[in-house]
Amino acid sequence: MLSRPDLSGLNSRAENVVRGVSRRFTSGLHSERVAAQLGVWLGAAFTVAFATGLMSHFTQHPPAWLLWPSRPVNLYRVTQGLHVIGGLATIPLLLAKLWTVYPKLFQWPPFRSASHAVERVLVLVLVGGSLFQLVTGLLNISYAYLWPFSFTAAHYWTAYLVYGALVIHVVNEWAKVRARLWTRERVEPDAPGRRRFLATVAAASGVTVLVTVGETYAPLAPLAVLAPRAPHIGPQGIPVNRSAAAARVTEVIGDPAYRLTVTGAVRAELSLTYADLVRLPQHTVRLPISCVEGWSAEADWTGVRLRDLLARAGVAPDAVVMVESLERGGAYRSSQVRSPHWSDPLTLLALRLGGAPLAPDHGYPLRLIAPNRPGVLQTKWVTKVVVS
């Protein structure tokens, strides 16, 4: 009969290794009190990121029941700027939190019970998902797509995993957090060091905000040295994400046969040349382009009110409009415009930017510009409006 191997020596050596490693983490900064304080900050930051991320997703991919409003004009600009810049500020918090709780990775035994095993798996999901969100988000705003999957889909679904794991973790740890933060200990020999550490982490997050927020808040633009996009650099002083060359429309946008057509569920179809559009009543509005990567830039746009065109075509007040581009492909070659936006007098089919005709990269001959919408839905090189 085979004898059972004696593992006691192996277990003893493993425990000695763990004890030896654990002695390296004698700093009071690896305390549960520091971890609790950082956890509260991270919980608040993740809640803001989750809420603003959902707003961005549902704005870009609106469900049938959601009528996203056209006012306040700068709502999307603020929420998406908060999402991206707040996400960047979360990086120092997460790194500090991981450093504080790092010794717990060497706990022995790794699982004390089935419930403890579940708890550790949830922590793994929380840590791994958080790192995935922040790293891929950082690469996304830097336009570095180093993966074969859809960033939008992966970022969206991982957010649910991370936030769900966070909620469970908070419920599980709340009694401990409350005891550490709201119960005064008589002796805190590490208090000065703890305060300096937390102040350093807060300062790192603050500096991160300071050197990036200028990409959406113009008065601080000179300080935006780490922002991936300067809001004043680009054709006609406004950045672009997708150029006419990248969209492969450079040869068709100057075609003399260009027409804007309004078709679908209308009483009278329209077919307008560029000259026809110029002769229509022109209106100038000041609206921002607010990109999903967090940057935004405000400008003066001049063109034809979309609601005036639709009124000429005899469109029902609750109609849904699809604005289509000369671009042949791409996820955003068309965008849906629902009644809160197309009926708003600020929504234009713009012909001019800053008093000059649109540059090709800004959508010449015609582009959509509307309040409180992501930049990817401000369709460029417009050629057709389909009403349903």
C-alpha positions as CSV (number, residue, x, y, z in Angstrom):
1,M,0.0,0.0,0.0
2,L,1.3,3.4,-0.9
3,S,2.0,5.6,2.1
4,R,0.6,9.1,2.3
5,P,3.4,11.7,1.7
6,D,4.4,13.7,4.8
7,L,3.7,17.4,3.9
8,S,4.4,18.7,7.4
9,G,7.9,19.8,6.5
10,L,6.8,21.5,3.4
11,N,4.0,23.4,5.2
12,S,6.4,24.4,7.9
13,R,8.9,25.8,5.4
14,A,6.1,27.7,3.7
15,E,5.0,29.2,7.0
16,N,8.5,30.2,7.8
17,V,8.8,31.9,4.4
18,V,5.6,33.8,5.0
19,R,6.7,34.9,8.4
20,G,10.0,36.1,7.0
21,V,8.3,38.0,4.2
22,S,5.7,39.5,6.6
23,R,8.5,40.9,8.8
24,R,9.3,43.3,5.9
25,F,5.9,44.9,6.3
26,T,6.3,46.3,9.8
27,S,5.4,49.9,8.8
28,G,2.2,51.3,10.4
29,L,1.2,52.4,6.9
30,H,0.2,48.8,6.1
31,S,-2.5,49.2,8.8
32,E,-6.2,48.6,8.4
33,R,-6.8,52.2,9.4
34,V,-4.9,53.5,6.4
35,A,-6.5,50.9,4.2
36,A,-10.0,52.0,5.4
37,Q,-9.3,55.7,4.7
38,L,-8.0,55.0,1.2
39,G,-11.0,52.6,0.7
40,V,-13.5,55.3,1.4
41,W,-11.8,57.6,-1.1
42,L,-11.7,54.9,-3.7
43,G,-15.3,54.0,-3.1
44,A,-16.3,57.6,-3.7
45,A,-14.1,57.8,-6.8
46,F,-15.4,54.5,-8.3
47,T,-19.0,55.6,-7.6
48,V,-18.6,58.8,-9.6
49,A,-16.8,56.9,-12.4
50,F,-19.5,54.3,-12.5
51,A,-22.3,56.8,-12.6
52,T,-20.7,59.1,-15.2
53,G,-19.6,56.1,-17.3
54,L,-23.2,54.8,-17.4
55,M,-24.4,58.3,-18.5
56,S,-21.8,58.3,-21.3
57,H,-22.7,54.8,-22.4
58,F,-26.5,55.4,-22.5
59,T,-26.0,58.8,-24.2
60,Q,-24.0,57.1,-27.0
61,H,-26.3,54.0,-27.1
62,P,-29.7,55.2,-25.9
63,P,-32.3,52.6,-25.0
64,A,-35.8,53.2,-26.4
65,W,-37.1,54.5,-23.0
66,L,-34.4,57.1,-22.5
67,L,-35.0,60.6,-23.9
68,W,-31.6,62.3,-23.2
69,P,-32.3,66.0,-22.8
70,S,-30.7,68.8,-24.9
71,R,-30.2,71.0,-21.8
72,P,-28.2,71.9,-19.9
73,V,-26.0,72.5,-22.9
74,N,-22.8,71.5,-21.0
75,L,-24.1,68.5,-19.1
76,Y,-22.3,65.9,-21.1
77,R,-19.1,68.0,-21.2
78,V,-19.1,68.1,-17.4
79,T,-20.0,64.5,-16.7
80,Q,-17.5,63.1,-19.3
81,G,-14.8,65.4,-18.1
82,L,-15.5,64.2,-14.6
83,H,-15.4,60.6,-15.7
84,V,-12.0,60.8,-17.5
85,I,-10.2,63.3,-15.3
86,G,-11.6,61.7,-12.1
87,G,-10.5,58.3,-13.4
88,L,-6.9,59.6,-13.9
89,A,-7.0,61.0,-10.3
90,T,-8.0,57.6,-9.1
91,I,-4.8,56.0,-10.2
92,P,-2.7,57.3,-7.3
93,L,-5.4,56.2,-4.9
94,L,-5.6,52.7,-6.2
95,L,-1.8,52.3,-6.2
96,A,-1.6,53.5,-2.6
97,K,-4.4,51.2,-1.6
98,L,-2.7,48.2,-3.2
99,W,0.6,49.1,-1.5
100,T,-1.1,49.4,1.8
101,V,-2.9,46.0,1.7
102,Y,-0.1,44.2,-0.2
103,P,1.0,42.1,2.9
104,K,-2.3,40.4,2.9
105,L,-1.3,38.6,-0.2
106,F,1.0,36.5,2.0
107,Q,-1.6,35.4,4.4
108,W,-1.3,31.7,5.3
109,P,-3.2,29.6,4.7
110,P,-4.6,31.5,1.7
111,F,-8.2,30.2,2.3
112,R,-9.4,29.5,5.8
113,S,-12.9,28.5,4.8
114,A,-15.3,28.3,1.8
115,S,-16.7,31.8,2.7
116,H,-13.2,33.2,3.0
117,A,-12.3,31.7,-0.5
118,V,-15.3,33.5,-2.0
119,E,-14.2,36.7,-0.3
120,R,-10.7,36.4,-1.8
121,V,-12.1,35.7,-5.3
122,L,-14.2,38.8,-5.1
123,V,-11.2,40.8,-4.0
124,L,-9.3,39.4,-7.0
125,V,-12.1,40.5,-9.3
126,L,-12.1,43.9,-7.7
127,V,-8.4,44.4,-8.0
128,G,-8.0,42.9,-11.4
129,G,-11.0,44.7,-12.8
130,S,-9.9,48.0,-11.4
131,L,-6.5,47.7,-12.9
132,F,-8.0,46.7,-16.2
133,Q,-10.4,49.7,-16.2
134,L,-7.7,52.2,-15.3
135,V,-5.0,50.9,-17.6
136,T,-7.2,50.4,-20.7
137,G,-9.0,53.7,-20.0
138,L,-5.6,55.5,-19.8
139,L,-4.5,53.9,-23.1
140,N,-7.9,54.7,-24.7
141,I,-7.6,58.5,-24.0
142,S,-4.1,58.3,-25.4
143,Y,-5.5,56.6,-28.6
144,A,-3.3,53.5,-28.0
145,Y,-5.4,50.5,-28.8
146,L,-3.2,47.6,-28.0
147,W,-5.9,44.9,-27.8
148,P,-8.1,43.0,-30.3
149,F,-11.4,43.5,-28.5
150,S,-13.9,46.4,-28.4
151,F,-12.8,48.8,-25.7
152,T,-16.3,50.2,-25.3
153,A,-17.9,46.8,-24.7
154,A,-15.1,45.6,-22.4
155,H,-15.0,48.8,-20.4
156,Y,-18.8,48.8,-20.0
157,W,-19.3,45.2,-18.8
158,T,-16.2,45.2,-16.6
159,A,-17.6,48.3,-14.9
160,Y,-20.5,46.2,-13.6
161,L,-18.2,43.4,-12.4
162,V,-15.9,45.9,-10.6
163,Y,-18.7,47.9,-9.0
164,G,-20.6,44.8,-8.0
165,A,-17.5,43.4,-6.3
166,L,-16.9,46.8,-4.7
167,V,-20.5,46.9,-3.2
168,I,-20.1,43.3,-1.8
169,H,-16.6,44.2,-0.4
170,V,-17.9,47.3,1.3
171,V,-20.9,45.5,2.9
172,N,-18.5,42.8,4.1
173,E,-15.9,45.2,5.5
174,W,-18.2,48.0,6.7
175,A,-18.1,47.1,10.4
176,K,-14.3,47.0,10.3
177,V,-14.1,50.3,8.3
178,R,-16.5,52.1,10.8
179,A,-14.5,50.8,13.7
180,R,-11.2,52.0,12.3
181,L,-12.4,55.4,11.1
182,W,-14.9,56.5,13.8
183,T,-13.5,54.8,16.9
184,R,-10.6,56.8,18.4
185,E,-7.6,54.7,19.4
186,R,-5.9,55.9,22.6
187,V,-2.4,55.3,21.2
188,E,-1.5,56.1,17.6
189,P,2.3,56.0,17.3
190,D,2.1,56.0,13.5
191,A,-0.4,58.9,13.2
192,P,2.1,61.6,11.9
193,G,3.5,59.1,9.3
194,R,-0.1,58.1,8.3
195,R,-1.1,61.7,7.9
196,R,1.9,62.5,5.7
197,F,1.3,59.4,3.6
198,L,-2.4,60.2,3.0
199,A,-1.6,63.8,2.3
200,T,1.0,62.7,-0.3
201,V,-1.6,60.5,-2.0
202,A,-4.2,63.3,-2.0
203,A,-1.6,65.7,-3.4
204,A,-0.7,63.2,-6.2
205,S,-4.4,63.0,-7.2
206,G,-4.8,66.7,-7.0
207,V,-1.7,67.3,-9.2
208,T,-3.1,64.8,-11.7
209,V,-6.3,66.8,-11.9
210,L,-4.5,70.1,-12.2
211,V,-2.3,69.0,-15.1
212,T,-5.2,67.4,-17.1
213,V,-8.4,69.4,-16.3
214,G,-7.4,72.1,-18.8
215,E,-8.4,69.8,-21.7
216,T,-12.0,70.5,-20.8
217,Y,-11.8,73.6,-18.6
218,A,-10.4,76.3,-20.9
219,P,-9.0,78.7,-18.2
220,L,-6.6,76.0,-17.0
221,A,-5.6,74.9,-20.5
222,P,-2.0,76.3,-20.0
223,L,-1.5,73.8,-17.1
224,A,-2.7,70.8,-19.1
225,V,0.8,69.5,-19.7
226,L,-0.2,65.8,-19.3
227,A,-3.6,66.0,-21.1
228,P,-3.7,63.8,-24.1
229,R,-5.3,66.5,-26.2
230,A,-4.9,70.3,-26.2
231,P,-8.4,71.8,-26.8
232,H,-7.1,74.6,-29.0
233,I,-4.9,72.6,-31.4
234,G,-6.5,71.4,-34.6
235,P,-8.1,72.7,-37.9
236,Q,-9.8,76.1,-37.2
237,G,-8.6,75.9,-33.6
238,I,-10.7,72.8,-32.7
239,P,-9.3,69.3,-32.3
240,V,-10.5,66.4,-34.4
241,N,-10.5,62.7,-33.8
242,R,-11.3,61.4,-37.3
243,S,-10.0,63.3,-40.3
244,A,-11.5,63.4,-43.8
245,A,-8.6,61.3,-45.0
246,A,-9.2,58.6,-42.3
247,A,-12.9,58.6,-43.2
248,R,-12.0,58.3,-47.0
249,V,-14.3,61.2,-48.0
250,T,-11.8,63.6,-49.4
251,E,-12.7,62.9,-53.0
252,V,-16.5,63.1,-52.5
253,I,-17.0,66.1,-50.2
254,G,-16.2,68.5,-53.1
255,D,-18.5,66.9,-55.6
256,P,-20.6,69.6,-57.4
257,A,-23.5,67.0,-57.4
258,Y,-23.6,67.0,-53.6
259,R,-27.2,67.1,-52.2
260,L,-28.7,67.0,-48.7
261,T,-31.8,64.9,-48.8
262,V,-34.6,64.8,-46.2
263,T,-36.6,61.6,-46.7
264,G,-38.6,59.0,-44.9
265,A,-41.8,59.7,-42.9
266,V,-42.2,63.2,-44.4
267,R,-45.0,65.1,-46.2
268,A,-42.5,66.5,-48.7
269,E,-39.1,65.2,-49.4
270,L,-36.3,67.8,-49.7
271,S,-33.2,67.7,-51.9
272,L,-30.9,70.7,-51.3
273,T,-27.6,71.7,-52.9
274,Y,-24.9,73.4,-50.9
275,A,-25.9,76.7,-52.5
276,D,-29.5,76.1,-51.4
277,L,-28.4,75.5,-47.8
278,V,-26.4,78.7,-47.8
279,R,-29.4,80.7,-48.9
280,L,-31.6,79.4,-46.1
281,P,-31.9,81.4,-42.9
282,Q,-28.6,81.1,-41.0
283,H,-28.2,80.9,-37.2
284,T,-25.1,81.1,-35.0
285,V,-24.8,79.2,-31.8
286,R,-21.9,78.7,-29.3
287,L,-21.6,75.0,-28.4
288,P,-18.8,72.6,-27.3
289,I,-17.5,69.5,-29.0
290,S,-17.3,67.1,-26.1
291,C,-15.3,64.0,-26.8
292,V,-15.7,60.7,-25.0
293,E,-11.9,60.8,-24.3
294,G,-12.6,63.7,-21.9
295,W,-11.5,66.8,-23.9
296,S,-13.9,69.5,-25.0
297,A,-13.6,72.7,-26.9
298,E,-16.2,75.5,-27.4
299,A,-16.8,77.3,-30.7
300,D,-19.2,79.4,-32.7
301,W,-21.1,77.3,-35.3
302,T,-23.3,78.8,-38.1
303,G,-25.8,76.9,-40.2
304,V,-29.5,75.8,-40.6
305,R,-31.6,74.8,-37.7
306,L,-32.5,71.1,-38.1
307,R,-36.0,71.8,-36.8
308,D,-36.6,74.3,-39.6
309,L,-35.6,71.8,-42.2
310,L,-37.8,69.2,-40.7
311,A,-40.7,71.6,-40.5
312,R,-40.4,72.3,-44.2
313,A,-40.5,68.5,-44.8
314,G,-43.6,68.2,-42.6
315,V,-42.3,65.9,-39.8
316,A,-44.3,64.8,-36.8
317,P,-43.3,66.3,-33.5
318,D,-42.3,62.9,-32.0
319,A,-40.4,61.7,-35.0
320,V,-37.0,60.0,-34.7
321,V,-34.4,61.3,-37.1
322,M,-31.3,59.5,-38.5
323,V,-28.5,61.7,-39.7
324,E,-26.2,60.0,-42.2
325,S,-22.7,60.8,-43.4
326,L,-20.9,60.6,-46.8
327,E,-18.6,58.2,-44.9
328,R,-19.1,54.7,-46.2
329,G,-18.4,52.8,-43.0
330,G,-17.6,53.2,-39.3
331,A,-19.5,52.7,-36.1
332,Y,-20.6,56.4,-36.1
333,R,-21.2,57.1,-39.8
334,S,-24.8,57.9,-38.7
335,S,-26.5,59.0,-35.5
336,Q,-30.0,59.1,-34.1
337,V,-31.5,62.4,-33.2
338,R,-34.6,62.3,-31.1
339,S,-37.2,65.1,-30.5
340,P,-35.6,66.7,-27.5
341,H,-32.5,67.5,-29.7
342,W,-33.9,68.0,-33.2
343,S,-36.6,70.4,-31.9
344,D,-34.0,72.5,-29.9
345,P,-33.2,75.7,-31.7
346,L,-29.5,75.2,-30.8
347,T,-29.3,72.1,-33.0
348,L,-27.8,73.0,-36.4
349,L,-26.7,71.4,-39.6
350,A,-23.6,73.6,-39.6
351,L,-21.9,75.1,-42.6
352,R,-19.4,77.4,-40.9
353,L,-17.1,77.2,-37.9
354,G,-15.8,80.4,-36.3
355,G,-17.1,82.5,-39.3
356,A,-15.3,80.4,-41.9
357,P,-16.6,77.5,-44.0
358,L,-16.1,74.1,-42.3
359,A,-12.6,72.6,-42.9
360,P,-12.8,69.1,-44.5
361,D,-11.7,67.5,-41.2
362,H,-14.6,69.3,-39.4
363,G,-17.2,67.9,-41.7
364,Y,-17.4,70.1,-44.9
365,P,-19.8,70.6,-46.5
366,L,-22.3,70.0,-43.6
367,R,-22.2,68.6,-40.1
368,L,-24.5,68.1,-37.2
369,I,-23.9,70.2,-34.0
370,A,-26.3,69.8,-31.1
371,P,-26.2,70.6,-27.4
372,N,-25.4,68.0,-24.7
373,R,-24.2,65.2,-27.1
374,P,-21.0,63.3,-27.3
375,G,-18.7,64.4,-30.1
376,V,-19.0,61.0,-31.8
377,L,-22.7,61.7,-32.4
378,Q,-22.1,65.1,-33.9
379,T,-22.1,63.5,-37.4
380,K,-19.8,65.0,-40.0
381,W,-20.0,65.1,-43.8
382,V,-23.8,65.0,-43.6
383,T,-25.7,63.9,-46.8
384,K,-29.0,62.5,-45.7
385,V,-31.6,62.9,-43.0
386,V,-34.0,60.0,-42.7
387,V,-37.2,60.4,-40.7
388,S,-39.1,57.6,-39.0
